[in-house]
């Protein structure tokens, strides 16, 4: 993008969020967009506060500016420590993701409710939650700042009601709350809104004194507030507490972070403020890390009952792994994002397993269209066949994509497993494929039906997130394939119990466990198994008591002197196990540079996992 285009995208996002109540980007993506602009062109063009007053509302000038907070992202440990030094002692509170509203007390005991707007000029709301309208309980003289939002339960109730009325349901919880409130006509859903207050505007006292004032002098609900924390409390503990609050409160209320505020009296007088934020509080963002890349294509996986879009993008490294694909959930999410070829997208890993798209910046390319199911099915069938015959799976030499396309278009195969039933006569009818070549393909496919390694069998299922590493993990947990299948089909065990059992296996996370227990996996497993005569099951017997690395788990990362298989064999022969990702159960991270600052190394240090070099691993095993 040019400078002008970059600035235009930022201002478009500002307008969508503050004026139209339809944000185009997540907070993290918006922050990244601004940061990249400032890094390239400087901050001058962005020295403004977005949020113009809409023409249909009465304007209101805030006597005290209603500013936002500075931000600290997960991983910015040095920045957190500096803020804590000046704020200590601190408290932590949820940062709600709704519409900021300031309640101004009137002489008659009522309140005037005003949106934040630009921070200096807002909008007087013509309607508000019924129980707060009229002569209520305005005992004090201070303005009260809070956030209007929908609980997740209320949001679902509204959606169900809209569907029952044959209306287009709200898609996004924040947009729904803002749309209900910023409406000239009184919405029938207005009393489903929640108003939670957290600040006494213009009163320079400790945080807990402010909350006490709100409780004692207003009818409004106050925010949750943690205990006091001083500088002796470790920074890591503050992050953990922030994450806990974020997860607990976020179960039913939309959050976009945690606020860290000072308990000092007269903190604004001491610490001051900038044009954009006060210095007596800061927002912590204990959320996922986003990675920026460029969207190149979308593939549509056509299943028995649904079509699932998968984004293909330029490679990004997440947790030391190259990622090029991400799930787009479903058709509603696909339509909402309106993805185009060449768009800038922000991706993340869900539960550190499945990559997904967080948000998008449109760059003017051609928009992708949802496919006709039959056309999409043919495209996906060709892709799945090529995946199955590739070297890491069945390793069928000479099986080209051109051959796969002709087999599909000619009706020789109707599903990917039909390739095992092809004969020389059928293949010979493919233009450019003689009898000799056809015979070689048939012979190779027939050979794969005997003693197919289970890890390759799992890859041949063509299920996203299910690959050789999952096959290896399952083989290490069950003595035979029969034991594994019996567990999946046990009528005495609930679906949740099966998922919990799978999650206990090293190398299998929550998302993978749900997939394995699900009907799509079960059908794919059954259908492929019908074509395979025997499967090679490589069960690693539990190491005998006293083995050198018995009970120890390892994760290998990065390039090393020898192939990865060399180090895996060392570990397994010494009684240890190899995991695919660092977790609280990991004892050692084997990495060439033990001082690395990679995300996997940082996570290992945080969890107390020991970092060792390949040479140290060899010493442990006495190789």
Buried (B, 14 or more C-beta within 10 A) or exposed (E): BEEEEBBEBBEBBBBBBBBBBBBBBBBBBBBBBBEBBEEEEEEEBBEEBBBBBBEEBEBBEBEEBBBEBBBBBBBBBEBBEEBBEBBBBBBBBBBBBBBBBBBBBEEEEBBBBBBBBBBBBBBBBBBBBEEBEEEBBBEBEBBBBBBBBBBBEBBEBBBEBBEEEEEEBBEBBBBBBBBBBBBEEEBEBBEBBBBBBBBBBEBBBBBEEBBBBBEEBBBBEBBBBBEBBEEEBEEEEBBEBBBBBBEEBBEEBBBBBBBBBBBBEEBBEEBEEEEBBBBBBBBBBBBBBBBBBBBEEBBBBBEEEEBBBBBEBEEBEBBBBEBBBBBBEEEEBBEEBEBBBEBBBBBBBBEBBBBBBBBBBBBEEEEBEEBEEEEBBBBBBBBBBBBBBBEEBBEBEEBEEEBBBBBBEEEBBEEBBBBBEBEBEBBBEBEEBEEEBBBBBBEBBEEBBEEBBBBBBBBBBBBBBBBBBBBBBBBBBBEEBEEBBEBBEEEEEEEEEBBBBBBEBBBBBBBBBBBBBEEBBBEBBEEBBEBBEEBBBEBEEEBEEEBBBBEBBBBBBBEBEEEBEEBBBBBBBBBBBBBBBBBEEBBBBBBEEBEBEBBBBBBBBBEEBEBBBBEBBBEBBEB
